[in-house]
């Protein structure tokens, strides 16, 4: 199926969305996720900096935080090569997912 135009009543402008964005799960897949990782030693900051979609990166001692936009698979592959004590990937907020969708459409 093709894309449709959807008008948001409050924002009053059309937004083009694809079939994959029509359900909540599709929106969550596109949404940004907050990521926190605790390492046994210093985080591999050079490797993490090269990952696609990983922004707002911060390191404090053995603790790494960032915001992930996109697939978590490249991050998990990188983490599998290092000693990780704990990993937290927050479920995307639905409101933020809608805001990202509108931002991408404009």
C-alpha positions in Angstrom: 0.0 0.0 0.0 1.1 3.6 -0.6 1.6 6.5 1.7 -1.4 8.6 2.9 -1.8 12.1 4.1 -3.0 12.5 7.6 -3.9 15.9 9.1 -3.3 16.5 12.7 -6.2 18.6 14.1 -4.0 20.6 16.6 -1.1 21.2 14.3 -3.3 21.7 11.3 -0.9 20.5 8.6 -0.7 17.3 6.6 1.8 14.6 7.5 2.8 11.8 5.1 3.1 8.5 6.8 3.8 5.1 5.4 2.0 1.8 6.1 4.7 0.7 8.6 3.9 3.8 10.8 0.2 3.1 11.1 0.4 1.0 14.2 1.9 1.7 17.6 4.6 -0.9 17.2 5.8 0.8 14.0 6.0 4.1 15.8 8.0 2.6 18.6 10.5 1.0 16.2 11.2 4.5 14.8 11.3 6.2 18.2 14.4 7.2 20.1 15.5 5.1 23.0 17.6 6.1 26.0 20.4 3.7 26.5 22.6 3.2 29.7 25.5 0.8 29.9 27.7 0.0 32.8 31.1 -1.5 31.9 33.7 -3.3 34.1 36.3 -0.9 32.8 36.3 2.3 30.7 33.7 2.3 27.9 34.9 1.9 24.3 34.1 5.5 23.5 35.8 5.5 20.0 33.8 2.4 18.9 30.6 3.8 20.4 31.1 7.1 18.7 31.1 5.3 15.3 27.7 3.7 15.7 24.9 5.0 13.5 22.0 6.6 15.3 23.7 6.9 18.7 23.6 10.5 19.8 24.0 12.6 23.0 26.7 10.3 24.2 28.0 10.8 27.7 30.6 8.9 29.7 31.2 9.1 33.5 33.7 6.6 34.8 32.4 3.1 33.7 28.9 4.4 32.9 27.8 5.3 29.3 24.5 7.0 28.3 23.2 7.9 24.9 20.0 8.2 22.8 19.5 5.6 20.1 17.5 6.3 17.0 17.3 3.2 14.9 18.1 -0.4 15.3 19.7 -1.6 18.6 21.5 -4.5 16.7 24.7 -2.6 16.0 25.0 -1.5 19.6 24.4 -5.1 20.9 27.0 -6.4 18.5 29.5 -3.9 19.8 28.6 -4.6 23.5 29.0 -8.3 23.0 32.8 -7.7 22.4 33.2 -6.0 25.8 32.6 -6.7 29.5 29.2 -5.2 30.3 28.0 -5.2 33.9 24.5 -3.9 33.2 22.4 -2.6 30.2 19.3 -0.6 30.3 17.3 0.3 27.1 14.2 2.3 27.9 11.1 1.6 26.0 10.4 4.5 23.6 7.8 7.0 24.8 4.8 7.0 22.5 4.5 10.8 22.7 8.1 11.2 21.6 7.5 8.8 18.8 4.7 10.9 17.4 6.8 14.1 17.8 9.6 12.4 15.9 7.2 11.4 13.1 5.9 14.9 12.7 9.5 16.4 12.8 10.6 14.0 10.1 7.7 14.9 7.9 8.3 18.6 8.1 
